Amino acid sequence: MTDTTLTPTRVIDENVSIHLTSGAVITGRLEHMPGAKVLAVFDDNRLDGPAVLTVRESEARAEHSELADDEVLIRNWTNMRGVGDALVQLGIVELTGKEVLVGTFQLQAFVGRVL
């Protein structure tokens, strides 16, 4: 089964380095899929697929329906803590100040506008 939400549509940066709060660094080609409201980093050396920085629509349908066309829900939990701030520092997104709680465990996601 193919995940169509990861179909590349716009390369933002060919070689981005995103530094997370944990000290981990995500590197690779940053792509934005506006139709799916997804930001993902593709690394040819990563065997488990792209690092998805945003919440997929299937994980938060109601929340996605309220987003503007240029907005995404940025993950801010576990291994993705700090990704929103890192994307702001890189000039890739602007945080709107809105936050939503996602899923059964009510995990925090930030609303960001892709620049």
N, C-alpha and C positions, 0 to 999 in steps of 0.2 A: 504494500500500500504506500502511495506517495503522499507526502505532506505538502499540499499545494500552497500552504501559507508561507513556505520557505522559498518560493519561486523568486529568484533575484529580479529586482526591477531597477534599483539605483545604487551604484557603488558610491559610498560617501568618502571612504578612505581606503586605499589599497593596502596600507600597512599601519594599522592603528595599534596602540598599546593602552589598554584600559587598566588602571591600577585600582584595585578594590581595597576596602577597609581591612580585610584579612591579610593583606600583603600579597595576595595572588595578583597576577597580571594576565589579562586576556589579550592575545595578540592575533592579528590576522587581517583579513579584508572585511571591513564593516559595510554591510548592505542594509538598505531600507526598503521594505515592501509596503508601500503606502496603502494598498488595497487591503492588506491583512493587518496593518498597523503593527508591524514587526520590525525590530532592529536585531540583527544577528551578526556575529563575527564568525567568519569562515577561516579555518586554519587547515591547510592541506595535511598537516601532521596529526591532527586530532581525529582519532578513530571513531568516536561516538557522535559525530556530527557537529553542526555549528553550535556555538554558545549563544543561546537566545537570551537577549537582555530584557525583553519585554514580555508581558503577559499575553498569551495567545487568546484569540476570541473564544475558543472552545472552553477556556478556563474562566472566563468572565464575560458572558454574552451581554448581560444587562449593562455592565460598566462600559463595555465597548460601544454600545449603542448611543451613549451620551458623549462620546469623544468627537471633537472637531476632526475634519479630514486630515489635518497635519499633526494630530496628537497621538501619543502612544502611552501605554501603561508600563512604567519602568519598574521592574522587580526590585525589591529592597529587603530581601530576606536571605538567610543562610549564606551560601557562597556568592550571592549577588549583592550583598550589602555594600553600599557605597558607589554602585554603578551610576546612579543618577548624578551625584556630585562629579564623578569622573567625566561623564558625558558633557556636563555643563562646562567644566574646565577646558575641555577640548573644543568647545564652541559648536558642538553637534546638536545639543538640545537646550531649551530654555524651560526650566520648571515653572509650572503655572501657579504653584502654591496649593493645588488641590491634591488630596490623597484619598485613596479608596482602599477598602479591605476586601481581599479576594479569597474566594474558596471556603471550604469547610473550616479551615484553621484561621480564617480572617487575617491573612498575611498582608502586610503593607505594600502598596504600590503607589508610586508618584505619577501624576499626570505631567507629561512633558511634551513640548511642542518641538518637532524636528525642524531645525533651521536649514 
